[in-house]
Amino acid sequence: MSYHWRTQPLKEPRKILLGPILAILALAIVACGASAPEPAAPAAEPAAPAAAPVQEPAPEPTAAPAPMEKPADDMMAKPESAGMAFAEYWNPPTDYYGEPVYGGTLRINYEDPLEHANDWGAATGASARYRGPTSAVLVMENPYDAGAPVIPDLASHWDIHEGLDGVTFYFREGTNWHNGEPFVCEDARFSFEVMGTGNGLTASYMKSRLAHVILEEMECIDDMTLKMNFSGPTGIPLLNLSNRRAMVFNKAWFEAGGEEAMFQDVSLGIGPFKWQPGQTVGNDEQHFDKNEDYFIPELPYVDELVVFGILDESTQQATQLAHQTDWHWVRNWGQYQAYVDHDQIITVIRATRGNFRLWINNRNEPFDNVRVRQAIVMGIDRNAAIQILQDGHGAWGGFGYAPGSPWELPMDQLCSVPGWCVSDDMEAVRTEAKGILEEEGFDFEKTYLFTVESDAQVTARATFLQEQLRLLGIKTDFDQVETIAYREQENSGTWGDLKPGNSTVSADDPNAGVASFLRCDSTGNDWTPPETNCDLDIVALLDQAQVELDHDTRLGIAHEIEMAAMKQYSSFPVYWEQEAVAFWPEVRGYAHFPAPFGSYRKHMHMWIDPAFKDQTGNAGQISGVPGGA
């Protein structure tokens, strides 16, 4: 089938090299003995830096990207109760980067102002910048391969219960909080109780993702063993528990400081880096030191991590090009070509599960009329959005799964939903959409409220949508809202009539992925709460998928859920994104992921090797970077 990826050609034609990125997501087998994959053979010694081969430049892909990772049916296998040695699951791509080197400083260049640190109750990209390096989850994604089995984090190993209706985690001995106090199971149990109930949190990010956990039955068998029971068998026993925001926090710390501590205090973590003393949350330059007492003694590689939040896009790029930062997450495609053309900077690109989404508030007249919402979806020129806002780096598709995903809705089903397929004749489609609005008595004289987060990128994207709505005859005014207040409006449903936003489907699965947009109690569901407005038919399908163990049957349910959501026309991805990263050659160990977050955001797998500092020959997109296209 066609994936409708549109790309911007480089200045010169270059040979396409698509590295293999398919892998099997066998989620529950990594901690096993006999079921675990064999340890990788030791890598050959890398060539001396001076002899490093010049990378062959490759273009941005002009065809559909390779499909994203496919979940495997053996994700439900039961591991043995035996921890794995570090080298068995931690295998950096030394054939590309050379052997790891310890020491040095890694400087990370982000666009988000570092406003607050509450990743549990008011999650943003910025809050993840604080908590990722300083925190830990029970199990985590493999930072080198998004398609590999999950690997140990706080839990050294685990048992999936025989009936696939629970899991028991065994924690590492001698694990300490950053203040030297010992970690105990009760910290983890209490953390999941708070996340699962939402008690004490503004809006618990994890609440809907823990719907299958029977919270009152969570039990600490002893100080190092946590037992969780599920409401029934599940084909994804570990997937939600590896979510980057399923972070365990210190029970006494939360009871003493409440959510205010989550917003402002980063000092009491348990992860690979410690927040340097004397800092305050809100400054857009944050320093973290290596945790010498980290429960994985081989990590992290660097001595210091510095995270910048640089709002101005020209300053972002100038800082990176001046080599004042080492690694830059590229969110503005106007920056990309300068990195591609640079003789030293390495660039990498791939399709992601991130999208730019428009929400239409079906609580408000006339947007409570499904035909009005359909007309708006029809009238947005998504091809133009990809070309103008993404410089051609994007695709259009269904509600919940990115083009190229093995869970993607087949095109015949997608196009069976009226108005969802994108036409090349937008004038004709727009005329039809206007006709629908007129038939429904739409008030073209009224000005409708467009709630926009006060962020330069989101505002630019919203401006494009405002113009698209104007072409339909719909007048809007922007209500620009600061991030924290914006999140409160989202969670309470008090935002205006329309709302744009960047969003991510964290996994290719109904419950671990699109449920964040659809479950009634999810903080990411901006269209059906409160519960009186909840789509109970979709929730019933999500519950059915949660306990369905057959992969093909679960996939069929996923498509049924997606079709039902599309027919609501209350939320749709204007486009699915491609994403790029640029970094200087001494930055080693990085692997590019299909989701713009994950365990690699801890940065503990990256190292600095000064021997590569003067490496040249990197002009052109580098096809060999692990995880890239």
C-alpha positions as CSV (number, residue, x, y, z in Angstrom):
1,M,0.0,0.0,0.0
2,S,1.0,3.6,-0.4
3,Y,2.2,5.5,2.7
4,H,1.9,9.0,1.3
5,W,5.2,10.1,2.6
6,R,6.3,13.4,1.1
7,T,9.8,14.6,1.2
8,Q,11.9,17.6,0.2
9,P,14.7,16.6,-2.2
10,L,18.2,17.6,-1.3
11,K,20.2,20.0,-3.4
12,E,22.0,17.2,-5.1
13,P,20.8,13.7,-6.0
14,R,22.3,11.1,-3.7
15,K,22.0,7.4,-3.4
16,I,19.3,6.0,-1.1
17,L,20.5,3.7,1.6
18,L,17.8,2.4,3.9
19,G,19.3,0.6,6.9
20,P,17.2,-2.3,8.3
21,I,15.0,-1.1,11.2
22,L,12.6,-4.0,11.6
23,A,12.8,-5.8,14.9
24,I,10.6,-7.9,17.0
25,L,9.1,-6.4,20.2
26,A,9.3,-9.4,22.5
27,L,8.4,-7.5,25.6
28,A,8.4,-10.1,28.4
29,I,11.3,-12.4,27.6
30,V,14.4,-10.2,28.3
31,A,14.8,-11.1,32.0
32,C,14.6,-14.8,31.4
33,G,17.3,-17.4,31.6
34,A,16.6,-19.9,28.9
35,S,14.2,-17.6,27.0
36,A,16.6,-14.7,26.9
37,P,18.5,-13.9,23.7
38,E,22.1,-15.1,23.6
39,P,24.6,-12.4,24.6
40,A,26.1,-10.7,21.6
41,A,29.6,-11.7,20.6
42,P,32.3,-9.2,21.6
43,A,32.6,-6.4,19.1
44,A,35.8,-6.2,17.1
45,E,38.2,-3.4,18.2
46,P,37.2,-0.2,16.3
47,A,39.6,1.3,13.8
48,A,41.6,4.3,15.0
49,P,39.7,7.6,14.6
50,A,42.0,8.8,12.0
51,A,41.2,5.8,9.8
52,A,37.5,6.0,10.3
53,P,35.8,5.6,7.0
54,V,34.1,8.6,5.4
55,Q,30.3,8.0,5.6
56,E,28.6,7.7,2.3
57,P,26.0,10.5,2.1
58,A,22.4,9.5,1.6
59,P,19.3,11.5,0.8
60,E,16.2,12.0,2.7
61,P,14.0,9.1,1.8
62,T,11.8,9.6,-1.2
63,A,9.8,6.4,-0.8
64,A,7.9,5.1,2.2
65,P,10.1,4.4,5.2
66,A,10.7,0.9,6.4
67,P,7.8,-0.3,8.6
68,M,8.1,0.3,12.3
69,E,8.7,-2.4,14.8
70,K,6.1,-5.2,14.9
71,P,5.0,-6.5,18.3
72,A,5.5,-10.2,18.6
73,D,3.2,-12.9,19.8
74,D,5.8,-14.3,22.1
75,M,5.7,-11.1,24.2
76,M,3.7,-13.1,26.7
77,A,6.4,-15.7,27.4
78,K,7.0,-16.3,31.1
79,P,10.6,-15.4,32.2
80,E,12.6,-17.4,34.7
81,S,13.4,-15.6,38.0
82,A,17.0,-14.9,37.3
83,G,18.7,-11.6,36.7
84,M,20.7,-11.0,33.6
85,A,24.3,-9.8,33.6
86,F,24.7,-6.2,32.4
87,A,26.6,-7.3,29.3
88,E,23.8,-9.6,28.3
89,Y,21.3,-6.9,27.7
90,W,23.5,-3.8,27.3
91,N,25.1,-3.9,23.9
92,P,26.0,-0.5,22.5
93,P,26.6,-0.3,18.7
94,T,30.4,-0.4,18.9
95,D,30.7,-1.5,15.2
96,Y,29.5,2.1,14.4
97,Y,30.7,4.2,17.3
98,G,33.7,2.3,18.7
99,E,34.1,1.2,22.3
100,P,32.5,3.3,25.1
101,V,34.7,6.0,26.7
102,Y,34.1,7.4,30.2
103,G,34.3,11.0,31.3
104,G,33.5,14.4,29.8
105,T,30.4,16.6,29.5
106,L,27.4,16.0,27.2
107,R,25.4,19.2,26.3
108,I,21.9,18.6,25.0
109,N,20.1,21.3,23.0
110,Y,16.3,21.3,23.3
111,E,13.7,23.9,22.3
112,D,11.5,23.6,25.4
113,P,11.8,26.2,28.1
114,L,12.5,24.2,31.3
115,E,9.5,25.5,33.2
116,H,8.7,22.7,35.7
117,A,9.6,19.2,36.6
118,N,6.2,17.5,37.4
119,D,6.3,14.6,34.9
120,W,3.7,12.7,36.9
121,G,0.9,15.2,37.2
122,A,1.5,17.8,34.5
123,A,3.6,16.0,31.9
124,T,5.4,18.0,29.2
125,G,8.5,17.6,27.2
126,A,10.2,20.0,29.5
127,S,9.4,18.0,32.7
128,A,10.9,14.9,31.1
129,R,14.2,16.8,30.7
130,Y,14.4,17.0,34.5
131,R,13.1,13.6,35.4
132,G,14.5,11.4,32.7
133,P,18.1,11.7,33.8
134,T,17.4,11.6,37.6
135,S,14.7,8.9,37.8
136,A,14.1,5.2,37.0
137,V,11.2,3.0,36.0
138,L,10.7,-0.7,36.7
139,V,11.7,-1.9,33.3
140,M,12.8,0.2,30.3
141,E,13.1,0.2,26.5
142,N,16.4,-0.8,25.1
143,P,18.0,2.6,24.2
144,Y,19.8,1.0,21.3
145,D,16.9,-0.7,19.7
146,A,13.2,0.2,20.0
147,G,12.2,-3.2,18.7
148,A,14.2,-5.2,21.2
149,P,12.8,-6.7,24.4
150,V,12.5,-4.4,27.5
151,I,15.5,-4.5,29.8
152,P,16.0,-4.2,33.5
153,D,15.9,-0.8,35.3
154,L,15.0,-0.7,39.0
155,A,13.9,-4.3,38.6
156,S,16.7,-6.7,37.9
157,H,14.3,-9.4,36.8
158,W,10.6,-10.4,37.0
159,D,8.1,-13.2,36.7
160,I,5.1,-13.0,34.4
161,H,2.4,-14.9,36.2
162,E,1.3,-18.2,34.6
163,G,-2.1,-16.9,33.7
164,L,-0.7,-13.6,32.2
165,D,-2.7,-11.9,34.9
166,G,0.1,-10.3,36.8
167,V,3.8,-9.8,37.3
168,T,6.2,-9.9,40.2
169,F,9.3,-7.7,40.1
170,Y,12.5,-8.3,42.0
171,F,14.5,-5.2,42.8
172,R,18.3,-4.7,42.8
173,E,19.9,-5.0,46.2
174,G,21.8,-1.9,47.5
175,T,19.8,0.7,45.5
176,N,19.9,4.1,47.1
177,W,18.1,7.4,46.6
178,H,20.3,10.4,45.7
179,N,20.4,11.4,49.4
180,G,21.8,8.0,50.4
181,E,18.6,6.6,51.9
182,P,17.9,3.0,50.8
183,F,15.2,2.3,48.2
184,V,12.5,-0.2,49.3
185,C,9.6,-1.8,47.6
186,E,7.1,0.4,49.4
187,D,8.4,3.4,47.4
188,A,7.5,1.6,44.2
189,R,4.1,0.3,45.5
190,F,3.1,3.7,46.8
191,S,4.3,5.4,43.5
192,F,2.0,3.2,41.4
193,E,-0.9,3.7,43.8
194,V,-0.6,7.5,43.4
195,M,-0.2,7.2,39.7
196,G,-3.0,4.7,39.3
197,T,-5.5,6.6,41.5
198,G,-4.4,10.1,40.6
199,N,-4.7,11.1,44.3
200,G,-2.6,14.2,45.0
201,L,-1.8,14.8,41.3
202,T,-3.1,17.5,39.1
203,A,-3.8,15.0,36.3
204,S,-2.0,11.7,36.4
205,Y,-0.4,10.8,33.1
206,M,-0.2,7.1,34.0
207,K,-3.7,6.7,35.4
208,S,-5.4,5.3,32.3
209,R,-2.3,3.3,31.4
210,L,-2.6,1.4,34.7
211,A,-6.2,0.6,34.3
212,H,-5.4,-3.1,34.2
213,V,-3.5,-3.1,37.5
214,I,-5.6,-4.0,40.6
215,L,-4.2,-1.3,42.7
216,E,-5.5,-2.5,46.1
217,E,-3.9,-5.9,45.5
218,M,-0.4,-4.5,44.9
219,E,1.8,-6.1,47.5
220,C,5.4,-5.8,48.7
221,I,6.3,-9.5,49.5
222,D,9.5,-8.1,51.1
223,D,11.6,-4.9,50.7
224,M,12.9,-6.1,47.3
225,T,9.8,-7.8,45.8
226,L,6.7,-6.2,44.3
227,K,3.7,-8.2,43.2
228,M,1.1,-6.8,40.8
229,N,-2.1,-8.5,39.8
230,F,-4.0,-7.5,36.7
231,S,-7.8,-7.5,36.2
232,G,-7.4,-10.3,33.6
233,P,-4.9,-11.8,31.3
234,T,-3.1,-9.3,29.0
235,G,-0.9,-9.5,26.0
236,I,1.1,-6.5,27.1
237,P,2.1,-7.3,30.7
238,L,5.1,-5.0,30.7
239,L,4.6,-2.4,27.9
240,N,2.8,0.3,30.0
241,L,5.2,-0.3,32.9
242,S,8.1,0.7,30.7
243,N,6.5,4.0,29.9
244,R,9.0,6.8,30.6
245,R,6.6,8.5,33.0
246,A,6.0,5.4,35.1
247,M,8.8,6.6,37.3
248,V,9.1,5.5,40.9
249,F,9.5,8.3,43.4
250,N,10.4,8.4,47.1
251,K,7.3,7.9,49.3
252,A,8.5,10.1,52.3
253,W,9.5,12.9,49.8
254,F,6.1,13.0,48.3
255,E,4.2,12.8,51.6
256,A,6.3,15.7,52.9
257,G,6.2,18.0,49.9
258,G,3.2,16.8,47.8
259,E,2.9,17.8,44.2
260,E,4.8,21.0,44.8
261,A,7.9,18.9,45.3
262,M,7.2,17.3,41.9
263,F,7.1,20.7,40.3
264,Q,10.1,22.2,42.0
265,D,12.4,19.7,43.6
266,V,14.7,17.5,41.5
267,S,17.1,16.7,44.3
268,L,15.7,13.3,45.4
269,G,16.0,11.0,42.4
270,I,17.3,7.6,41.9
271,G,18.6,7.6,38.3
272,P,21.9,7.8,36.6
273,F,22.4,11.6,37.1
274,K,22.0,13.8,40.1
275,W,20.7,17.4,39.9
276,Q,23.5,19.7,40.7
277,P,22.9,21.6,44.0
278,G,22.2,25.3,44.1
279,Q,19.9,25.3,41.0
280,T,16.3,26.2,40.7
281,V,13.6,24.8,38.4
282,G,12.7,27.3,35.6
283,N,16.2,28.2,34.5
284,D,16.8,27.1,31.0
285,E,20.2,25.6,31.6
286,Q,20.2,22.7,34.0
287,H,23.3,20.7,35.1
288,F,23.4,17.1,36.3
289,D,26.4,15.1,37.7
290,K,27.1,11.5,37.3
291,N,25.5,9.4,40.1
292,E,28.5,7.6,41.5
293,D,26.1,5.4,43.6
294,Y,23.9,4.4,40.6
295,F,22.5,0.9,40.9
296,I,24.0,0.1,37.5
297,P,27.7,0.7,38.3
298,E,28.8,0.6,34.6
299,L,26.7,3.7,33.8
300,P,26.5,6.5,33.0
301,Y,29.4,7.2,30.7
302,V,29.7,11.0,31.0
303,D,30.6,12.9,34.2
304,E,28.2,15.7,33.5
305,L,25.0,16.3,31.6
306,V,23.9,19.8,30.7
307,V,20.4,20.3,29.3
308,F,19.4,23.6,27.6
309,G,15.9,24.8,26.8
310,I,16.4,27.3,24.0
311,L,13.1,28.8,22.8
312,D,14.4,30.9,19.9
313,E,15.0,28.7,16.9
314,S,17.8,30.7,15.4
315,T,19.6,30.7,18.8
316,Q,19.2,26.9,19.0
317,Q,20.9,26.4,15.7
318,A,23.6,29.1,16.2
319,T,24.5,27.4,19.5
320,Q,24.8,24.0,17.9
321,L,26.8,25.2,14.9
322,A,29.1,27.1,17.2
323,H,29.8,23.8,19.0
324,Q,28.5,25.2,22.3
325,T,26.1,22.2,22.5
326,D,26.8,18.7,21.3
327,W,23.4,17.1,20.4
328,H,20.3,18.9,18.9
329,W,16.8,17.5,18.6
330,V,15.7,19.2,15.3
331,R,12.1,20.3,15.4
332,N,12.3,23.0,12.8
333,W,13.0,21.7,9.3
334,G,14.5,25.1,8.3
335,Q,17.4,24.1,10.5
336,Y,18.0,20.7,8.9
337,Q,19.8,21.5,5.7
338,A,22.6,23.4,7.5
339,Y,23.3,20.2,9.5
340,V,23.1,17.9,6.5
341,D,25.6,20.1,4.6
342,H,28.0,20.4,7.6
343,D,31.2,18.4,7.1
344,Q,31.5,17.4,10.7
345,I,28.0,17.2,12.2
346,I,26.2,13.9,11.9
347,T,22.5,13.9,11.1
348,V,19.9,11.2,11.3
349,I,16.2,11.0,10.3
350,R,13.4,8.6,10.6
351,A,9.6,8.3,10.7
352,T,8.1,8.7,14.2
353,R,4.9,8.0,16.1
354,G,4.6,11.8,16.7
355,N,2.0,13.9,15.1
356,F,0.5,17.4,14.9
357,R,-3.1,17.0,16.0
358,L,-6.2,19.2,15.8
359,W,-8.8,18.9,18.5
360,I,-12.4,20.1,17.9
361,N,-14.3,20.6,21.1
362,N,-17.5,18.6,20.8
363,R,-18.9,20.1,24.1
364,N,-19.4,23.5,22.4
365,E,-22.0,24.4,19.7
366,P,-21.9,24.1,16.8
367,F,-19.0,21.7,17.1
368,D,-21.3,19.2,19.0
369,N,-22.6,18.4,15.5
370,V,-20.6,15.6,14.0
371,R,-21.2,16.8,10.4
372,V,-19.7,20.2,11.3
373,R,-16.6,18.4,12.6
374,Q,-16.4,16.3,9.5
375,A,-16.5,19.4,7.3
376,I,-13.5,20.8,9.2
377,V,-11.5,17.6,8.9
378,M,-12.2,17.6,5.1
379,G,-11.3,21.3,4.7
380,I,-7.7,21.0,6.2
381,D,-5.2,20.6,3.4
382,R,-2.9,18.1,5.0
383,N,-0.6,17.9,2.0
384,A,0.0,21.6,2.2
385,A,0.6,21.4,5.9
386,I,3.3,18.8,5.4
387,Q,4.9,20.9,2.7
388,I,4.7,24.2,4.5
389,L,5.2,23.2,8.1
390,Q,7.4,20.2,7.7
391,D,9.3,21.1,4.5
392,G,8.0,17.9,3.1
393,H,9.0,15.6,6.0
394,G,5.7,14.0,7.0
395,A,2.7,11.9,6.0
396,W,-1.0,11.7,6.5
397,G,-2.8,8.6,7.8
398,G,-5.3,7.3,10.3
399,F,-6.2,8.3,13.8
400,G,-3.7,6.4,15.9
401,Y,-0.9,4.6,14.1
402,A,1.7,6.2,12.0
403,P,2.1,5.4,8.3
404,G,4.6,2.5,8.0
405,S,3.5,1.0,11.3
406,P,2.5,-2.7,11.2
407,W,-0.7,-1.5,13.1
408,E,-1.6,1.1,10.4
409,L,-5.2,1.1,9.3
410,P,-5.4,-0.4,5.7
411,M,-6.1,2.4,3.2
412,D,-9.4,0.9,2.0
413,Q,-10.7,1.0,5.6
414,L,-9.3,4.5,6.1
415,C,-10.9,5.9,3.0
416,S,-14.2,4.3,3.8
417,V,-14.7,7.0,6.5
418,P,-16.2,9.9,4.6
419,G,-13.8,12.9,4.3
420,W,-10.8,11.2,5.9
421,C,-8.8,10.4,2.8
422,V,-6.8,13.3,1.4
423,S,-7.7,14.5,-2.1
424,D,-5.4,16.2,-4.6
425,D,-8.3,18.4,-5.6
426,M,-8.6,20.5,-2.4
427,E,-10.8,23.1,-4.1
428,A,-13.5,20.6,-4.8
429,V,-13.2,19.1,-1.3
430,R,-13.4,22.5,0.3
431,T,-16.5,23.4,-1.7
432,E,-18.1,20.2,-0.5
433,A,-17.1,20.9,3.1
434,K,-18.6,24.5,2.9
435,G,-21.8,22.9,1.6
436,I,-22.0,20.7,4.6
437,L,-21.5,23.6,6.9
438,E,-24.3,25.6,5.1
439,E,-26.6,22.6,5.3
440,E,-26.0,22.4,9.1
441,G,-26.7,26.1,9.6
442,F,-23.2,27.0,10.6
443,D,-22.9,30.6,11.8
444,F,-20.2,32.1,9.6
445,E,-20.5,35.5,11.2
446,K,-19.4,34.3,14.7
447,T,-15.7,34.2,15.7
448,Y,-14.6,31.0,17.4
449,L,-11.9,30.5,20.0
450,F,-8.7,28.8,19.0
451,T,-6.8,27.9,22.2
452,V,-3.0,27.8,21.5
453,E,-0.2,26.9,23.8
454,S,2.3,29.7,24.1
455,D,5.0,28.0,22.2
456,A,6.6,29.3,19.0
457,Q,6.4,26.1,17.1
458,V,2.8,25.3,18.1
459,T,1.8,28.9,17.3
460,A,3.3,28.7,13.8
461,R,1.4,25.5,13.2
462,A,-1.8,26.9,14.6
463,T,-1.5,29.9,12.3
464,F,-1.5,27.6,9.3
465,L,-4.7,25.9,10.6
466,Q,-6.3,29.3,11.2
467,E,-5.7,30.2,7.6
468,Q,-7.2,26.8,6.5
469,L,-10.3,27.5,8.5
470,R,-10.5,30.9,7.0
471,L,-10.7,29.3,3.6
472,L,-13.7,27.4,4.8
473,G,-15.2,30.7,6.0
474,I,-14.6,30.0,9.7
475,K,-13.3,33.0,11.7
476,T,-11.1,32.3,14.8
477,D,-9.3,34.3,17.4
478,F,-6.2,33.0,19.2
479,D,-6.2,32.6,22.9
480,Q,-2.5,32.0,23.7
481,V,-2.1,30.3,27.1
482,E,1.1,29.6,29.1
483,T,1.9,25.9,29.4
484,I,0.8,25.1,32.9
485,A,-2.5,26.9,32.5
486,Y,-2.9,25.3,29.1
487,R,-2.6,21.8,30.7
488,E,-5.2,22.7,33.3
489,Q,-7.6,23.8,30.5
490,E,-7.0,20.6,28.7
491,N,-7.6,18.4,31.7
492,S,-10.8,20.3,32.7
493,G,-12.2,20.5,29.2
494,T,-12.4,24.3,29.5
495,W,-10.3,25.1,26.4
496,G,-12.1,26.9,23.6
497,D,-13.6,25.6,20.4
498,L,-10.4,24.4,18.6
499,K,-7.0,23.4,19.9
500,P,-3.8,22.3,18.1
501,G,-1.0,20.3,19.8
502,N,1.9,18.0,19.3
503,S,1.2,14.5,20.5
504,T,2.7,11.0,20.4
505,V,1.3,7.5,20.3
506,S,3.8,5.9,22.6
507,A,3.4,2.3,21.3
508,D,1.8,0.3,18.5
509,D,-1.0,-1.1,20.6
510,P,-4.6,-0.1,21.5
511,N,-4.1,0.2,25.2
512,A,-0.4,1.2,25.4
513,G,-0.9,3.6,22.5
514,V,-4.2,5.2,21.4
515,A,-6.0,4.6,24.7
516,S,-4.3,7.7,26.0
517,F,-6.6,9.7,23.6
518,L,-9.7,7.6,24.2
519,R,-10.0,6.3,27.8
520,C,-12.3,8.5,29.8
521,D,-9.8,8.9,32.7
522,S,-6.8,9.7,30.5
523,T,-5.2,13.1,30.8
524,G,-4.6,12.9,27.0
525,N,-8.3,12.5,26.2
526,D,-9.4,16.1,25.3
527,W,-12.6,15.3,23.6
528,T,-14.8,12.9,25.6
529,P,-14.4,13.7,29.3
530,P,-16.2,14.3,31.6
531,E,-17.5,10.8,31.9
532,T,-21.0,11.8,31.0
533,N,-19.6,12.5,27.5
534,C,-17.5,9.4,27.3
535,D,-17.6,7.0,24.4
536,L,-18.4,3.8,26.2
537,D,-18.4,1.7,23.1
538,I,-14.8,2.6,22.4
539,V,-13.9,2.0,26.0
540,A,-15.5,-1.5,25.8
541,L,-13.4,-2.2,22.7
542,L,-10.3,-1.1,24.6
543,D,-11.2,-3.4,27.5
544,Q,-11.6,-6.2,25.0
545,A,-8.2,-5.6,23.4
546,Q,-6.6,-5.4,26.8
547,V,-7.3,-9.1,27.5
548,E,-7.1,-10.4,24.0
549,L,-4.0,-12.6,23.7
550,D,-4.1,-13.4,20.0
551,H,-2.1,-10.8,18.1
552,D,-4.2,-10.9,14.9
553,T,-7.5,-10.6,16.8
554,R,-6.1,-7.7,18.8
555,L,-5.0,-6.0,15.6
556,G,-8.6,-6.3,14.3
557,I,-10.0,-4.8,17.4
558,A,-7.4,-2.0,17.1
559,H,-8.7,-1.2,13.6
560,E,-12.3,-1.2,14.9
561,I,-11.3,1.2,17.6
562,E,-9.6,3.5,15.2
563,M,-12.5,3.5,12.7
564,A,-14.8,4.4,15.6
565,A,-12.6,7.3,16.7
566,M,-12.2,8.6,13.1
567,K,-16.0,8.7,12.7
568,Q,-16.2,11.1,15.6
569,Y,-14.1,13.7,13.8
570,S,-13.2,15.3,17.1
571,S,-9.5,14.7,16.9
572,F,-7.3,14.0,13.9
573,P,-3.6,14.1,13.1
574,V,-3.0,16.8,10.5
575,Y,0.2,14.9,9.7
576,W,2.6,12.3,11.1
577,E,6.1,13.5,11.5
578,Q,9.6,12.5,10.6
579,E,12.2,13.6,13.1
580,A,15.9,14.4,12.9
581,V,18.8,14.8,15.3
582,A,22.1,16.4,14.7
583,F,25.2,15.8,16.7
584,W,29.0,16.4,16.6
585,P,31.2,13.4,15.8
586,E,32.6,13.0,19.3
587,V,29.1,12.1,20.6
588,R,28.9,8.3,20.5
589,G,26.3,5.7,21.3
590,Y,23.2,7.5,20.1
591,A,20.4,5.5,18.5
592,H,17.3,7.1,16.8
593,F,13.9,6.0,18.0
594,P,10.4,5.9,16.4
595,A,8.9,7.6,19.4
596,P,10.3,11.0,20.4
597,F,10.9,9.8,24.0
598,G,11.9,6.7,25.8
599,S,14.7,5.3,27.9
600,Y,17.3,6.9,25.7
601,R,16.2,10.3,27.0
602,K,18.1,9.5,30.2
603,H,21.2,10.0,28.1
604,M,23.1,7.4,30.1
605,H,23.9,5.4,27.0
606,M,25.7,8.2,25.2
607,W,29.4,8.9,25.6
608,I,32.0,11.5,24.5
609,D,35.1,10.3,22.7
610,P,37.5,13.2,22.1
611,A,39.4,11.1,19.6
612,F,36.6,11.7,17.1
613,K,36.3,15.5,17.7
614,D,38.0,16.4,14.4
615,Q,36.4,13.8,12.3
616,T,35.1,15.1,8.9
617,G,33.4,13.7,5.9
618,N,29.9,13.7,7.5
619,A,28.2,15.9,5.1
620,G,24.9,14.4,3.9
621,Q,22.4,12.5,5.9
622,I,24.1,9.5,7.5
623,S,22.4,6.3,6.8
624,G,24.5,4.2,9.1
625,V,23.4,5.8,12.4
626,P,21.6,3.2,14.4
627,G,17.8,3.5,14.2
628,G,17.9,6.0,11.3
629,A,16.6,5.6,7.8
